[in-house]
Amino acid sequence: MSIVALPARSEAQRRLAEETFDVVVVGGGITGAGVALDAVTRGFRTAIVEARDWASGTSSKSSKLVHGGLRYLQQKEFGLVGEALKERTRLLANAPHLVTRMAFLIPLFGAAGVTNEALAKGYSAALTLYDKIGRVDSAMRHRRIPIDEVHALVAGIDIERIGAAFVYHDAQAEDARLTLAIVGTAVRYGAVACNYARVVARAPGGVALDDGRFVRARCVVNATGIWATEVMALDDEPTHRLRPAKGVHLSFDNARIGASVAVVLPARRDKRSVFLVPHGLHQVYLGTTDTPYEGPLDRILVDPEDTEYLLSALNDWLVDPMTETDITGSWAGVRPLLEGVRSARTADLSRRHTVVRSSSGLVSILGGKLTTYRLMAEDTVDEVAKVLDKKRTQCVTANLAIDELAPPTAAWAVDHEQAITVADVLERRCPTTLYDRARALVEAPQVADVLGAKLGWTEAQRADQLRAFEQSAGMT
């Protein structure tokens, strides 16, 4: 399998200015990356541009889970769950180096450790349906476990209050690295990819970039996620509305919690659930919140209310409660949910997607979720083929292997992954900042030295980069 190696940005910029493409994809998150890969493997001359770094928006700030979504069964979104579980299976096969199976514990709490047996039977039925829809093999089917086994899986949980417990399986992925790998795979098949290339205008025959270049393309795809309506406005009045939903995650040292599996915990305040997920050997993260968001999209903060909500949801079930001083990292992102449900809660909105085409031919992909990115891309490129007046070509990505990434180092990130800032390295190529902010701040000067030597920074530029990174790390 090939190792991802993107061309230098200068080479990508040259090709963007000189060549003519069948399709240019605007947006370098997981969805745009998937569209670029689908399009180029169907034989379309393809370019993809991103205003900032690859996966710098929602695609580096998700819950990092590849799953069907148990809660969507409760909402009777059976089709969505089925699609997502089919895509989970495909990702496990196509990118086993990036997507891994993970066990999830569902503890059912009750007064003095007594749980309503009818509730336990309801969970068992839901998990049986989840397994059936996902067509899991016998080794991965859910099971009810003895209460004393819970302590071995999560040492810090209060087992005296647990009346029943189940284990089922889903999957986990480092979202930003998965996105980068998909971009790299598209490049290997012939796509031109360039980050830090912001689209500022849409005109007949292509798009204009902020550096003055014009990218000539017969079809433009808007895959900008939460910014989609802004790009639609460059072309025409947006026909759909998004309801941004803010999601916050907190990271902790896993020593006190002792979680060897992910845990689904009930948040008593609003009857939602949150995930507690191990990361690597020493960290664990908790999330997510799900609240309406109306603030600036380029500066999404972890507010005190977010922190208090998550700590409360966690501490309700721990023997030794965590405090703000135990938080080692955090992140906040915004999900692009399609408006359409009459509810004040963004948690009630569907994660389905839709593809729309404007009168001028701009194709926009709206909504969706990380797990179903490939299906979203397939639907989008089907529409692109109509714009290009091509016969519906066969999508091949269902069984297409995703290229591997080299071990993350600052030098490799600059030379082969188009990283140009300290945050590009420490938030996305090797996302230390999200899990261990103190360690990232220690590593930042060395990363700046490597980038500065390769990119020709002055001492003032190096200082500016470190200052910008410290501010960025402090936002989350």
FENWO-V133013 format. One record per residue. SS is DSSP state (A for helix, B for strand, O for the rest). Layout:
ss=SS
ss=SS
This chain:
ss=O
ss=O
ss=B
ss=O
ss=O
ss=O
ss=O
ss=O
ss=A
ss=A
ss=A
ss=A
ss=A
ss=A
ss=A
ss=A
ss=A
ss=A
ss=O
ss=B
ss=B
ss=B
ss=B
ss=B
ss=B
ss=B
ss=O
ss=O
ss=O
ss=A
ss=A
ss=A
ss=A
ss=A
ss=A
ss=A
ss=A
ss=A
ss=A
ss=A
ss=A
ss=O
ss=O
ss=O
ss=O
ss=B
ss=B
ss=B
ss=B
ss=O
ss=O
ss=O
ss=O
ss=O
ss=O
ss=O
ss=O
ss=A
ss=A
ss=A
ss=O
ss=O
ss=O
ss=O
ss=B
ss=B
ss=O
ss=O
ss=O
ss=A
ss=A
ss=A
ss=A
ss=A
ss=O
ss=O
ss=O
ss=A
ss=A
ss=A
ss=A
ss=A
ss=A
ss=A
ss=A
ss=A
ss=A
ss=A
ss=A
ss=A
ss=A
ss=A
ss=A
ss=A
ss=O
ss=O
ss=O
ss=O
ss=B
ss=B
ss=B
ss=B
ss=B
ss=B
ss=B
ss=B
ss=B
ss=B
ss=B
ss=O
ss=A
ss=A
ss=A
ss=O
ss=O
ss=O
ss=A
ss=A
ss=A
ss=A
ss=A
ss=A
ss=A
ss=A
ss=A
ss=A
ss=A
ss=A
ss=A
ss=A
ss=A
ss=A
ss=A
ss=A
ss=O
ss=O
ss=O
ss=A
ss=A
ss=A
ss=O
ss=O
ss=B
ss=B
ss=O
ss=O
ss=A
ss=A
ss=A
ss=A
ss=A
ss=A
ss=A
ss=B
ss=O
ss=O
ss=B
ss=O
ss=A
ss=A
ss=A
ss=B
ss=B
ss=B
ss=B
ss=B
ss=B
ss=B
ss=B
ss=B
ss=B
ss=B
ss=B
ss=O
ss=A
ss=A
ss=A
ss=A
ss=A
ss=A
ss=A
ss=A
ss=A
ss=A
ss=A
ss=A
ss=A
ss=A
ss=O
ss=O
ss=O
ss=B
ss=B
ss=B
ss=O
ss=O
ss=O
ss=O
ss=B
ss=B
ss=B
ss=B
ss=B
ss=O
ss=O
ss=B
ss=B
ss=B
ss=B
ss=O
ss=O
ss=O
ss=O
ss=B
ss=B
ss=B
ss=B
ss=B
ss=B
ss=B
ss=B
ss=B
ss=O
ss=O
ss=A
ss=A
ss=A
ss=A
ss=A
ss=A
ss=A
ss=A
ss=A
ss=A
ss=A
ss=O
ss=O
ss=O
ss=O
ss=O
ss=O
ss=B
ss=B
ss=B
ss=B
ss=B
ss=B
ss=B
ss=B
ss=B
ss=B
ss=B
ss=B
ss=O
ss=O
ss=O
ss=O
ss=O
ss=B
ss=O
ss=O
ss=B
ss=B
ss=B
ss=B
ss=B
ss=B
ss=O
ss=O
ss=O
ss=O
ss=B
ss=B
ss=B
ss=B
ss=B
ss=B
ss=B
ss=B
ss=O
ss=O
ss=O
ss=B
ss=B
ss=B
ss=B
ss=B
ss=O
ss=O
ss=O
ss=B
ss=B
ss=O
ss=O
ss=O
ss=O
ss=O
ss=O
ss=O
ss=O
ss=O
ss=O
ss=O
ss=A
ss=A
ss=A
ss=A
ss=A
ss=A
ss=A
ss=A
ss=A
ss=A
ss=A
ss=A
ss=O
ss=O
ss=B
ss=O
ss=O
ss=O
ss=O
ss=O
ss=A
ss=A
ss=A
ss=B
ss=B
ss=B
ss=B
ss=B
ss=B
ss=B
ss=B
ss=B
ss=B
ss=B
ss=B
ss=O
ss=O
ss=O
ss=O
ss=O
ss=O
ss=O
ss=A
ss=A
ss=A
ss=O
ss=O
ss=O
ss=O
ss=B
ss=B
ss=B
ss=B
ss=B
ss=O
ss=O
ss=O
ss=O
ss=O
ss=B
ss=B
ss=B
ss=B
ss=B
ss=O
ss=O
ss=A
ss=A
ss=A
ss=A
ss=A
ss=A
ss=A
ss=A
ss=A
ss=A
ss=A
ss=A
ss=A
ss=A
ss=A
ss=A
ss=A
ss=A
ss=O
ss=O
ss=O
ss=O
ss=O
ss=O
ss=O
ss=O
ss=O
ss=A
ss=A
ss=A
ss=O
ss=O
ss=O
ss=O
ss=B
ss=O
ss=O
ss=O
ss=O
ss=O
ss=A
ss=A
ss=A
ss=A
ss=A
ss=A
ss=A
ss=O
ss=O
ss=O
ss=O
ss=O
ss=A
ss=A
ss=A
ss=A
ss=A
ss=A
ss=A
ss=A
ss=O
ss=O
ss=A
ss=A
ss=A
ss=A
ss=O
ss=A
ss=A
ss=A
ss=A
ss=A
ss=A
ss=A
ss=A
ss=A
ss=A
ss=A
ss=A
ss=A
ss=A
ss=A
ss=A
ss=A
ss=A
ss=A
ss=O
ss=O
ss=O
ss=A
ss=A
ss=A
ss=A
ss=A
ss=A
ss=A
ss=A
ss=A
ss=A
ss=A
ss=A
ss=A
ss=A
ss=A
ss=A
ss=A
ss=O
